[in-house]
Amino acid sequence: GSSSIQSTADYNIRFQQLDIDFRGLLYGTCDSAVNYFAGVRYANLEQNFQSQQVVGAPVGLTTVRTDINFDGFGIGAGLDGMRRRADTGLLIYGKASASFVGGEFKADYRQTQQFGPNSIAGNTLADYRLMTILQTELGLGWRSCCGRYQVTGGYQVAGWFNALTTGSYIPGVQNRRFDNLQETITFDGLVARVQVQF
C-alpha cells in the first residue's frame, strides 16, 4: 500500500575550467626546470539529479529533480617542475596550484507527486560565494631532443571547497535549513596531454 514499490535515481556532474596564465622560470638546467605561473581562471560546475519512486496509493509516482549551476571568475597561482633524461627523452613531472573563484550558485528543486492535494513542492536558491580550488598532478612523459614536442600522462586530484552540492541542497530544502549548505567536491583521474611549443 504505502510502501515504496520501485525507485530509480540518476546523478550527473560536470566541470569546465579556462585558465590564462603567465609562466616563468624559477630554476633550470639543460634537463630540469621549476616554473611558477599565475593568472585568471573561469570555472563552471553543473550538477543534475533526478529520482523517481513508485509508491502505492494515495501517493503514486513521486519525482524529485534538482539542477545546480555555478559560474565564476578568480585568480590563481602555482608551481610546476620536470626532470628529463637527455639520452631517452623520458621525463617525470609534477604540478600544484591554488585558485580562488568567486561566483553565483543557482539551484532549483522540484518535487511532484502523481496524486494528492499537495502534489508539487519547489525551491529556487541563488547564493554568491568564494570557492577555493586546489589541484595537484604527477606523471610521466616524453620530450623531443629539441624540446618542441612533448607527450605526458599522469594522475590528477582536485578539490573544490565551499561548494553547493546536491547532497547538501536536498536535505536543506526538505528541512528548510539553508544556513550551512556547503561541501567539498573532489575530482580525480588520469590526464593526457600533447604539447607543441614554438
C-alpha positions, 0 to 999 in steps of 0.5 A: 500500500504505502510502501515504496514499490520501485525507485530509480535515481540518476546523478550527473556532474560536470566541470569546465575550467579556462585558465590564462596564465603567465609562466616563468622560470624559477630554476633550470638546467639543460634537463630540469626546470621549476616554473611558477605561473599565475593568472585568471581562471573561469570555472563552471560546475553543473550538477543534475539529479533526478529520482523517481519512486513508485509508491502505492496509493494515495501517493503514486509516482513521486519525482524529485529533480534538482539542477545546480549551476555555478559560474565564476571568475578568480585568480590563481597561482602555482608551481610546476617542475620536470626532470628529463633524461637527455639520452631517452627523452623520458621525463617525470613531472609534477604540478600544484596550484591554488585558485580562488573563484568567486561566483553565483550558485543557482539551484532549483528543486522540484518535487511532484507527486502523481496524486494528492492535494499537495502534489508539487513542492519547489525551491529556487536558491541563488547564493554568491560565494568564494570557492577555493580550488586546489589541484595537484598532478604527477606523471610521466612523459616524453620530450623531443631532443629539441624540446618542441614536442612533448607527450605526458600522462599522469594522475590528477586530484582536485578539490573544490571547497565551499561548494553547493552540492546536491547532497547538501541542497536536498536535505536543506530544502526538505528541512528548510535549513539553508544556513550551512549548505556547503561541501567539498567536491573532489575530482580525480583521474588520469590526464593526457596531454600533447604539447607543441611549443614554438 
